Amino acid sequence: MKIKNVCYSAGLTGFFFDDQRAIKRGAKHDGFTYIGDPVTPGFSRIRQRGESISIIIELENGRLAWGDAAAVQYSGAGGRDPLMLAENYIPFLEKHISPLLVGMELDSFRRCVGLIEKTEVDGKRLHTGLRYGLSQALLAAKAEADGKLMCEVLCEEYGLPVTAKPVPIFGQSGDDRYTNVDKMIIKRVDVLPHALINNIEKLNGLEEYITWLANRIRTLRTDESYKPSLHIDLYGTVGLLHKDFKDAAAFLAKMQKAAGEFELYFEGPVDMEAKQPQIEGLGAIRAELKRLGSPVKIVADEWCNTLEDIRDFTDARCCDMVQIKTPDLGGIQNTLESVLYCHKHGMEAYQGGTCNETDVSARACVHVAMAGRPVRMLAKPGMGFDEGMEIVSNEMARIIAILKARKAAR
Protein backbone atom coordinates (compact mmCIF):
# COMPACT_ATOMS: atom_id res chain seq x y z
CA MET A 1 0.00 0.00 0.00
CA LYS A 2 1.33 3.41 -1.00
CA ILE A 3 0.65 6.93 0.25
CA LYS A 4 -1.45 8.76 -2.32
CA ASN A 5 -1.52 12.23 -0.79
CA VAL A 6 -0.79 14.20 2.37
CA CYS A 7 -2.17 17.45 3.78
CA TYR A 8 -1.83 19.44 6.99
CA SER A 9 -4.07 21.40 9.35
CA ALA A 10 -3.25 23.78 12.17
CA GLY A 11 -4.75 22.87 15.54
CA LEU A 12 -4.75 23.56 19.24
CA THR A 13 -3.27 21.44 22.00
CA GLY A 14 -4.70 20.54 25.38
CA PHE A 15 -2.73 23.26 27.19
CA PHE A 16 -0.30 26.11 26.56
CA PHE A 17 3.32 26.94 25.80
CA ASP A 18 4.99 28.41 28.91
CA ASP A 19 8.34 30.17 29.17
CA GLN A 20 9.86 28.07 31.96
CA ARG A 21 12.87 30.34 32.45
CA ALA A 22 10.66 33.38 33.01
CA ILE A 23 8.50 31.46 35.50
CA LYS A 24 11.54 30.20 37.41
CA ARG A 25 12.76 33.79 37.62
CA GLY A 26 9.63 34.74 39.50
CA ALA A 27 7.00 35.73 36.92
CA LYS A 28 3.72 36.27 38.78
CA HIS A 29 0.28 35.02 37.83
CA ASP A 30 -2.27 37.46 36.45
CA GLY A 31 -5.43 35.38 36.32
CA PHE A 32 -4.52 32.45 34.06
CA THR A 33 -1.59 34.21 32.41
CA TYR A 34 1.65 35.71 33.70
CA ILE A 35 2.92 39.26 34.18
CA GLY A 36 6.23 40.19 32.58
CA ASP A 37 8.30 39.70 29.47
CA PRO A 38 9.37 36.33 28.04
CA VAL A 39 12.99 35.21 28.34
CA THR A 40 13.21 32.17 26.06
CA PRO A 41 13.71 32.92 22.33
CA GLY A 42 10.60 32.43 20.20
CA PHE A 43 8.07 33.33 22.88
CA SER A 44 5.94 36.42 22.35
CA ARG A 45 4.60 36.23 25.91
CA ILE A 46 5.29 34.05 28.96
CA ARG A 47 2.15 31.96 28.38
CA GLN A 48 0.78 31.55 24.89
CA ARG A 49 -1.60 29.13 23.26
CA GLY A 50 -0.38 25.63 22.50
CA GLU A 51 -0.39 24.74 18.82
CA SER A 52 -0.36 21.46 16.92
CA ILE A 53 -0.17 20.37 13.28
CA SER A 54 -2.22 17.43 12.02
CA ILE A 55 -0.47 15.36 9.35
CA ILE A 56 -3.21 13.67 7.32
CA ILE A 57 -2.26 10.78 5.04
CA GLU A 58 -4.47 9.45 2.26
CA LEU A 59 -3.80 5.87 1.16
CA GLU A 60 -4.20 4.40 -2.32
CA ASN A 61 -7.53 2.87 -1.31
CA GLY A 62 -8.86 6.24 -0.16
CA ARG A 63 -8.60 5.47 3.55
CA LEU A 64 -7.21 8.18 5.84
CA ALA A 65 -4.79 8.16 8.74
CA TRP A 66 -3.30 10.98 10.79
CA GLY A 67 -0.97 12.01 13.56
CA ASP A 68 -0.47 15.26 15.45
CA ALA A 69 2.80 17.16 15.66
CA ALA A 70 3.06 18.73 19.11
CA ALA A 71 5.77 20.05 21.42
CA VAL A 72 6.09 20.21 25.18
CA GLN A 73 4.71 22.96 27.39
CA TYR A 74 8.20 24.16 28.29
CA SER A 75 9.59 24.28 24.76
CA GLY A 76 13.05 25.79 24.35
CA ALA A 77 14.09 24.92 27.93
CA GLY A 78 16.20 22.11 29.35
CA GLY A 79 17.94 21.40 26.05
CA ARG A 80 14.70 21.01 24.07
CA ASP A 81 13.87 22.16 20.55
CA PRO A 82 12.39 25.66 20.17
CA LEU A 83 8.77 26.71 19.99
CA MET A 84 6.80 24.92 17.25
CA LEU A 85 4.25 27.27 15.68
CA ALA A 86 1.95 26.06 12.91
CA GLU A 87 2.33 29.16 10.74
CA ASN A 88 6.07 28.53 10.53
CA TYR A 89 6.08 24.78 10.06
CA ILE A 90 3.15 23.95 7.76
CA PRO A 91 4.87 25.65 4.78
CA PHE A 92 8.05 23.82 5.76
CA LEU A 93 6.23 20.46 5.71
CA GLU A 94 4.59 21.19 2.38
CA LYS A 95 7.91 22.08 0.79
CA HIS A 96 10.25 19.51 2.28
CA ILE A 97 8.21 16.56 3.58
CA SER A 98 5.25 16.11 1.23
CA PRO A 99 7.53 15.08 -1.69
CA LEU A 100 9.11 12.46 0.60
CA LEU A 101 5.77 11.01 1.73
CA VAL A 102 3.72 10.94 -1.46
CA GLY A 103 4.32 7.64 -3.22
CA MET A 104 5.99 6.05 -0.17
CA GLU A 105 5.41 2.29 0.08
CA LEU A 106 4.10 1.34 3.52
CA ASP A 107 5.94 -1.96 3.64
CA SER A 108 7.36 -1.44 7.14
CA PHE A 109 6.67 1.20 9.78
CA ARG A 110 10.26 1.03 11.01
CA ARG A 111 11.68 1.55 7.53
CA CYS A 112 9.35 4.43 6.70
CA VAL A 113 9.81 6.24 9.99
CA GLY A 114 13.55 5.69 9.73
CA LEU A 115 13.57 7.77 6.56
CA ILE A 116 11.87 10.64 8.42
CA GLU A 117 14.23 10.31 11.37
CA LYS A 118 17.27 10.65 9.11
CA THR A 119 15.92 13.51 6.99
CA GLU A 120 17.84 16.77 7.22
CA VAL A 121 17.01 20.18 5.78
CA ASP A 122 19.86 22.66 5.49
CA GLY A 123 22.00 20.30 7.57
CA LYS A 124 19.50 20.10 10.44
CA ARG A 125 17.24 17.29 11.55
CA LEU A 126 13.51 17.93 11.63
CA HIS A 127 12.05 19.52 14.76
CA THR A 128 11.30 16.82 17.35
CA GLY A 129 7.62 17.80 17.38
CA LEU A 130 7.37 17.31 13.61
CA ARG A 131 9.04 13.90 13.80
CA TYR A 132 6.63 13.02 16.60
CA GLY A 133 3.58 13.80 14.47
CA LEU A 134 4.93 12.25 11.28
CA SER A 135 5.72 8.98 13.07
CA GLN A 136 2.19 8.81 14.49
CA ALA A 137 0.73 9.36 11.03
CA LEU A 138 2.93 6.68 9.47
CA LEU A 139 2.09 4.18 12.23
CA ALA A 140 -1.63 4.91 11.84
CA ALA A 141 -1.32 4.56 8.05
CA LYS A 142 0.50 1.21 8.35
CA ALA A 143 -2.14 -0.06 10.78
CA GLU A 144 -4.92 1.11 8.46
CA ALA A 145 -3.28 -0.56 5.47
CA ASP A 146 -2.84 -3.87 7.34
CA GLY A 147 -6.18 -3.87 9.18
CA LYS A 148 -4.43 -3.98 12.57
CA LEU A 149 -4.22 -1.92 15.72
CA MET A 150 -1.20 0.37 15.97
CA CYS A 151 0.06 -1.59 18.98
CA GLU A 152 -0.17 -4.81 16.96
CA VAL A 153 1.99 -3.29 14.23
CA LEU A 154 4.59 -2.30 16.83
CA CYS A 155 4.55 -5.71 18.52
CA GLU A 156 4.96 -7.45 15.18
CA GLU A 157 7.83 -5.25 13.96
CA TYR A 158 9.68 -5.27 17.30
CA GLY A 159 9.04 -8.93 18.14
CA LEU A 160 7.03 -8.13 21.28
CA PRO A 161 4.18 -10.11 22.85
CA VAL A 162 0.67 -8.72 22.40
CA THR A 163 -0.60 -8.24 25.96
CA ALA A 164 -4.24 -7.50 26.76
CA LYS A 165 -3.58 -5.95 30.17
CA PRO A 166 -3.65 -2.28 31.24
CA VAL A 167 -0.60 -0.12 31.87
CA PRO A 168 -0.76 1.96 35.10
CA ILE A 169 -1.83 5.56 34.43
CA PHE A 170 -0.35 8.66 36.07
CA GLY A 171 -2.67 11.65 36.53
CA GLN A 172 -1.37 15.21 36.68
CA SER A 173 -3.17 17.87 38.66
CA GLY A 174 -1.70 21.10 37.39
CA ASP A 175 -2.02 23.96 39.85
CA ASP A 176 -5.37 22.61 41.08
CA ARG A 177 -3.52 20.16 43.28
CA TYR A 178 -6.35 19.67 45.79
CA THR A 179 -9.62 19.35 43.85
CA ASN A 180 -7.96 17.31 41.12
CA VAL A 181 -6.55 14.92 43.73
CA ASP A 182 -10.09 14.23 44.90
CA LYS A 183 -11.03 13.41 41.30
CA MET A 184 -8.02 11.12 40.95
CA ILE A 185 -8.86 9.19 44.11
CA ILE A 186 -12.51 8.79 43.13
CA LYS A 187 -11.42 7.47 39.72
CA ARG A 188 -8.75 5.26 41.34
CA VAL A 189 -5.86 6.54 39.24
CA ASP A 190 -2.77 4.38 39.68
CA VAL A 191 -0.24 7.20 40.24
CA LEU A 192 -0.85 10.77 41.40
CA PRO A 193 -0.74 13.82 41.53
CA HIS A 194 2.27 15.47 39.74
CA ALA A 195 1.36 18.61 41.74
CA LEU A 196 3.40 21.16 39.73
CA ILE A 197 5.81 22.27 42.47
CA ASN A 198 7.50 24.87 40.28
CA ASN A 199 8.50 27.61 42.73
CA ILE A 200 9.98 27.99 46.20
CA GLU A 201 6.69 29.02 47.79
CA LYS A 202 5.09 25.71 46.80
CA LEU A 203 8.19 23.79 47.84
CA ASN A 204 8.11 25.31 51.33
CA GLY A 205 4.64 23.81 51.80
CA LEU A 206 5.57 20.40 50.38
CA GLU A 207 5.62 18.41 53.63
CA GLU A 208 2.24 19.76 54.62
CA TYR A 209 0.88 18.99 51.16
CA ILE A 210 2.15 15.38 51.14
CA THR A 211 0.66 14.85 54.60
CA TRP A 212 -2.68 16.12 53.31
CA LEU A 213 -2.33 13.98 50.19
CA ALA A 214 -1.77 10.75 52.11
CA ASN A 215 -4.60 11.49 54.51
CA ARG A 216 -6.93 12.39 51.64
CA ILE A 217 -6.32 9.04 49.97
CA ARG A 218 -7.05 7.24 53.25
CA THR A 219 -10.23 9.26 53.72
CA LEU A 220 -11.73 9.01 50.23
CA ARG A 221 -10.77 5.51 49.10
CA THR A 222 -13.49 2.89 49.37
CA ASP A 223 -11.13 0.11 50.41
CA GLU A 224 -7.55 -0.23 51.59
CA SER A 225 -6.50 -2.12 48.46
CA TYR A 226 -6.33 1.23 46.65
CA LYS A 227 -2.76 2.31 47.30
CA PRO A 228 -1.53 4.62 44.52
CA SER A 229 2.07 5.68 44.12
CA LEU A 230 2.82 9.35 44.82
CA HIS A 231 4.78 11.07 42.06
CA ILE A 232 5.61 14.76 42.47
CA ASP A 233 7.41 16.97 39.94
CA LEU A 234 9.73 19.47 41.65
CA TYR A 235 11.00 21.40 38.59
CA GLY A 236 14.47 21.79 40.08
CA THR A 237 13.23 23.81 43.06
CA VAL A 238 14.98 21.67 45.70
CA GLY A 239 18.29 22.63 44.14
CA LEU A 240 17.37 26.30 44.45
CA LEU A 241 16.68 25.92 48.16
CA HIS A 242 19.41 23.39 49.02
CA LYS A 243 22.67 23.90 47.15
CA ASP A 244 24.35 20.96 48.86
CA PHE A 245 23.25 17.58 47.47
CA LYS A 246 23.32 15.96 50.92
CA ASP A 247 20.98 18.63 52.23
CA ALA A 248 18.74 18.11 49.20
CA ALA A 249 18.61 14.37 49.84
CA ALA A 250 17.86 14.89 53.54
CA PHE A 251 14.99 17.21 52.59
CA LEU A 252 13.52 14.59 50.25
CA ALA A 253 14.00 11.73 52.71
CA LYS A 254 12.06 13.68 55.32
CA MET A 255 9.03 13.69 53.00
CA GLN A 256 8.63 9.90 53.19
CA LYS A 257 7.36 10.18 56.76
CA ALA A 258 4.58 12.44 55.51
CA ALA A 259 3.78 9.97 52.71
CA GLY A 260 3.47 7.09 55.14
CA GLU A 261 2.75 3.77 53.45
CA PHE A 262 2.59 5.26 49.96
CA GLU A 263 5.49 4.83 47.53
CA LEU A 264 7.07 8.24 46.86
CA TYR A 265 8.76 9.45 43.67
CA PHE A 266 10.31 12.90 43.16
CA GLU A 267 10.85 14.10 39.61
CA GLY A 268 13.53 16.67 38.81
CA PRO A 269 14.65 17.76 42.30
CA VAL A 270 17.48 19.79 40.71
CA ASP A 271 18.11 21.41 37.35
CA MET A 272 21.83 21.73 36.76
CA GLU A 273 21.39 23.54 33.41
CA ALA A 274 23.35 20.92 31.42
CA LYS A 275 23.25 17.17 30.84
CA GLN A 276 26.41 15.90 32.54
CA PRO A 277 26.03 18.06 35.65
CA GLN A 278 22.40 16.89 35.83
CA ILE A 279 23.49 13.24 35.76
CA GLU A 280 26.05 13.94 38.48
CA GLY A 281 23.63 15.94 40.61
CA LEU A 282 20.84 13.37 40.50
CA GLY A 283 23.37 10.62 41.11
CA ALA A 284 24.71 12.36 44.21
CA ILE A 285 21.22 12.84 45.63
CA ARG A 286 20.24 9.24 44.90
CA ALA A 287 23.43 7.92 46.49
CA GLU A 288 22.79 9.95 49.63
CA LEU A 289 19.18 8.73 49.81
CA LYS A 290 20.46 5.17 49.65
CA ARG A 291 23.01 5.91 52.38
CA LEU A 292 20.22 7.28 54.55
CA GLY A 293 18.18 4.13 53.91
CA SER A 294 15.38 6.14 52.36
CA PRO A 295 12.94 4.42 49.97
CA VAL A 296 12.30 7.72 48.14
CA LYS A 297 12.87 7.35 44.39
CA ILE A 298 14.34 9.90 41.98
CA VAL A 299 12.95 10.51 38.48
CA ALA A 300 15.04 12.12 35.73
CA ASP A 301 13.34 14.74 33.57
CA GLU A 302 15.32 17.84 32.60
CA TRP A 303 18.21 17.24 30.18
CA CYS A 304 17.01 13.68 29.60
CA ASN A 305 15.30 14.35 26.28
CA THR A 306 16.48 12.00 23.54
CA LEU A 307 16.93 8.25 23.14
CA GLU A 308 20.67 8.77 23.61
CA ASP A 309 20.05 10.84 26.76
CA ILE A 310 17.83 8.15 28.23
CA ARG A 311 20.50 5.55 27.59
CA ASP A 312 23.13 7.76 29.23
CA PHE A 313 21.03 8.49 32.34
CA THR A 314 20.16 4.80 32.59
CA ASP A 315 23.76 3.64 32.20
CA ALA A 316 24.89 6.13 34.84
CA ARG A 317 22.36 4.74 37.35
CA CYS A 318 21.80 8.29 38.55
CA CYS A 319 18.06 7.83 39.10
CA ASP A 320 15.41 5.20 39.78
CA MET A 321 13.14 6.13 36.89
CA VAL A 322 13.39 8.17 33.71
CA GLN A 323 10.60 10.18 32.19
CA ILE A 324 10.39 9.46 28.48
CA LYS A 325 8.93 12.76 27.26
CA THR A 326 7.31 11.56 24.06
CA PRO A 327 7.44 14.74 21.92
CA ASP A 328 11.07 15.43 22.88
CA LEU A 329 12.23 12.10 21.45
CA GLY A 330 10.94 12.82 17.97
CA GLY A 331 9.51 9.68 16.36
CA ILE A 332 7.39 7.49 18.63
CA GLN A 333 9.62 4.53 17.74
CA ASN A 334 12.23 6.24 19.92
CA THR A 335 9.77 6.21 22.82
CA LEU A 336 9.25 2.48 22.40
CA GLU A 337 12.97 1.81 22.05
CA SER A 338 13.64 3.89 25.18
CA VAL A 339 11.14 1.84 27.19
CA LEU A 340 12.70 -1.37 25.95
CA TYR A 341 16.21 -0.11 26.82
CA CYS A 342 15.05 0.71 30.34
CA HIS A 343 13.53 -2.76 30.74
CA LYS A 344 16.76 -4.39 29.60
CA HIS A 345 18.93 -2.39 32.00
CA GLY A 346 16.81 -2.42 35.14
CA MET A 347 15.54 1.16 34.96
CA GLU A 348 11.91 2.04 35.64
CA ALA A 349 10.38 3.64 32.54
CA TYR A 350 7.77 6.36 32.84
CA GLN A 351 6.24 7.06 29.41
CA GLY A 352 5.36 10.67 29.92
CA GLY A 353 4.97 13.55 27.55
CA THR A 354 3.22 16.82 28.14
CA CYS A 355 -0.13 18.41 28.93
CA ASN A 356 0.47 20.34 25.70
CA GLU A 357 -0.39 17.44 23.35
CA THR A 358 -3.61 16.45 21.59
CA ASP A 359 -6.14 13.63 21.78
CA VAL A 360 -4.59 12.09 18.65
CA SER A 361 -1.03 12.01 20.01
CA ALA A 362 -2.27 10.74 23.39
CA ARG A 363 -4.10 7.82 21.78
CA ALA A 364 -1.04 6.95 19.70
CA CYS A 365 1.01 6.92 22.91
CA VAL A 366 -1.40 4.43 24.46
CA HIS A 367 -0.59 2.02 21.63
CA VAL A 368 3.14 2.53 22.23
CA ALA A 369 2.63 1.84 25.94
CA MET A 370 0.55 -1.27 25.27
CA ALA A 371 3.41 -2.60 23.14
CA GLY A 372 6.35 -1.53 25.35
CA ARG A 373 4.74 -1.93 28.82
CA PRO A 374 6.34 0.97 30.78
CA VAL A 375 5.93 1.15 34.56
CA ARG A 376 3.44 3.99 34.04
CA MET A 377 2.16 6.31 31.37
CA LEU A 378 0.85 9.85 31.61
CA ALA A 379 -2.82 10.77 31.30
CA LYS A 380 -2.78 13.58 28.75
CA PRO A 381 -3.38 16.14 27.34
CA GLY A 382 -4.50 19.06 29.48
CA MET A 383 -4.18 19.97 33.14
CA GLY A 384 -7.80 19.31 34.13
CA PHE A 385 -7.06 15.60 34.70
CA ASP A 386 -10.52 14.33 33.69
CA GLU A 387 -10.07 14.91 29.97
CA GLY A 388 -6.64 13.29 29.71
CA MET A 389 -7.68 10.39 31.91
CA GLU A 390 -10.74 9.77 29.76
CA ILE A 391 -8.77 9.83 26.51
CA VAL A 392 -5.96 7.55 27.69
CA SER A 393 -7.96 5.09 29.81
CA ASN A 394 -10.74 4.67 27.25
CA GLU A 395 -8.29 4.06 24.41
CA MET A 396 -6.52 1.50 26.57
CA ALA A 397 -9.84 -0.20 27.40
CA ARG A 398 -10.79 -0.35 23.71
CA ILE A 399 -7.43 -1.90 22.79
CA ILE A 400 -7.79 -4.54 25.50
CA ALA A 401 -11.37 -5.37 24.45
CA ILE A 402 -10.37 -5.75 20.79
CA LEU A 403 -7.35 -7.92 21.61
CA LYS A 404 -9.44 -10.20 23.85
CA ALA A 405 -12.20 -10.47 21.25
CA ARG A 406 -9.70 -11.40 18.54
CA LYS A 407 -8.11 -14.03 20.75
CA ALA A 408 -11.53 -15.53 21.55
CA ALA A 409 -12.43 -15.67 17.87
CA ARG A 410 -9.35 -17.69 16.88
Buried (B, 14 or more C-beta within 10 A) or exposed (E): BBBBBBBBEEBBBBBBBBBBBBBBEEBEEEEEEBEBEBBBEBBEBBBBEBBBBBBBBBBBEEEBBBBBBBBBBBBBBBBBBBBBBBEBBBEBBEEBBBEBBBEBEBEEBBEBBBEBBEBEEEEEBBBBBBBBBBBBBBBBBBBBBBEBBBBBBBBBBBEBEBBBEBBBBBBBBBEBBBEBBBBBBEBBBBBBBBBBBBBEEBBEEBBEBBBBBBEBBBEEBEEEEBEBBBBBBBBBBBBBEBEEBBBBBBBBBBBBEBBBEBBBBBBBBBBBEBBEEBBBBBBBBBBBBEEBEBEBBBBBBBBBBBBEBBBBBBEBBBBBBBBBBBBBBBBBBBBBBBBBBBBEEEBBBBBBBBBBBBBBBBBBBBBBBBBBBBBBBBBBBBBBBBBBBBBBBEBBEEBBEBBEEBEEEE
